[in-house]
Amino acid sequence: QVQLVESGGGLVQAGGSLRLSCIASRSFFGINAMRWYRQAPGKQRELVAGITSSGNTNYGDSVKGRFTISRDNAKNTVYLQMNNLEPEDTGVYYCKAIFGLREYWGQGTQVTVSS
């Protein structure tokens, strides 16, 4: 079992920045990948960014060049640095851990970007 707790969301103006954190209840050892997703009202959940156990990263097309995913193994924490935010980035941001064939989700944190 892995419990995930996201934090760092809030209200920000367009062009601003936020850093989201996702703290895992156990070490990242054995976890294949960590990912951030988001879901806007009335839309499907979409992949924002991911980082593998070897440190490889990938990003959704709409956030490339603006968002950066990173992790701190000592703190069991994954971060999502979001810069130059746009109103279209508004949504609930979720953290997911992939551990073998199992997936674990956090409860989400709300990000609202005003124009």
C-alpha positions in Angstrom: 0.0 0.0 0.0 1.1 3.5 -0.8 -0.7 6.6 0.5 -0.1 9.8 -1.4 -0.9 13.3 -0.2 -0.8 16.3 -2.6 -0.4 19.9 -1.5 0.6 23.3 -2.9 -2.5 24.1 -5.0 -4.3 27.4 -4.8 -5.4 30.5 -6.7 -2.9 32.3 -8.9 -3.0 34.8 -11.7 -2.1 33.9 -15.2 1.6 34.1 -15.7 2.2 33.1 -12.1 3.8 29.9 -10.6 3.0 27.2 -8.2 4.8 24.2 -6.9 2.9 21.1 -6.1 4.1 18.4 -3.7 3.2 14.8 -3.5 4.4 12.9 -0.3 4.4 9.2 -0.4 3.9 7.0 2.8 6.9 4.8 1.8 10.2 5.1 0.0 10.3 5.2 -3.8 12.2 1.9 -3.8 10.2 -0.5 -6.0 8.0 2.2 -7.3 8.2 2.2 -11.1 7.0 5.7 -11.8 5.3 8.7 -10.3 2.9 10.8 -12.4 0.9 14.0 -12.1 -2.5 14.1 -13.8 -5.1 16.9 -13.8 -8.8 17.0 -14.4 -10.8 20.1 -15.4 -14.5 20.4 -14.9 -16.3 18.4 -17.6 -13.1 17.0 -19.0 -11.3 13.7 -18.8 -8.3 13.3 -16.5 -5.1 13.9 -18.5 -1.4 13.2 -17.9 0.6 16.2 -17.0 4.0 14.8 -16.3 5.8 11.6 -15.2 9.1 10.5 -13.8 10.4 7.0 -13.8 12.6 5.2 -11.2 15.6 5.9 -13.4 14.8 9.6 -13.6 13.4 9.8 -17.1 10.7 12.4 -17.5 7.8 13.0 -19.9 5.3 15.8 -20.2 1.9 16.5 -21.8 2.2 18.6 -24.9 0.3 21.5 -23.3 2.8 21.9 -20.4 6.1 21.2 -22.1 8.5 24.0 -21.4 6.4 25.4 -18.5 6.2 22.5 -16.0 9.0 20.5 -14.4 8.6 17.3 -12.5 11.3 16.2 -10.0 11.6 14.1 -7.0 13.5 14.0 -3.7 14.0 10.4 -2.7 15.1 11.3 0.8 11.8 13.0 1.4 9.6 10.5 -0.5 8.3 13.5 -2.4 7.6 14.3 -6.0 7.2 17.9 -7.1 5.6 19.6 -10.0 6.9 23.1 -10.6 4.4 25.0 -12.7 5.5 28.3 -14.4 3.8 30.7 -16.7 0.4 29.3 -15.7 -2.6 29.8 -17.9 -6.3 29.7 -17.2 -6.4 26.4 -19.1 -4.2 24.8 -16.4 -7.1 25.1 -13.9 -8.2 21.8 -12.5 -7.7 19.3 -9.8 -4.1 17.9 -9.8 -3.6 14.3 -8.8 -0.5 12.3 -8.0 -0.2 8.7 -9.0 2.3 6.0 -8.0 2.9 2.9 -10.1 4.1 0.0 -8.1 4.4 -3.1 -10.1 0.9 -3.9 -11.4 -0.7 -1.6 -8.9 -1.6 2.1 -9.0 -2.2 4.4 -6.1 -3.8 7.9 -6.3 -3.8 10.9 -4.0 -6.9 12.9 -3.2 -5.9 15.8 -5.4 -5.2 19.5 -5.0 -7.1 22.3 -6.7 -5.3 24.7 -8.9 -7.2 27.7 -10.2 -5.6 30.2 -12.6 -7.4 33.5 -13.1 -7.1 35.5 -16.3 
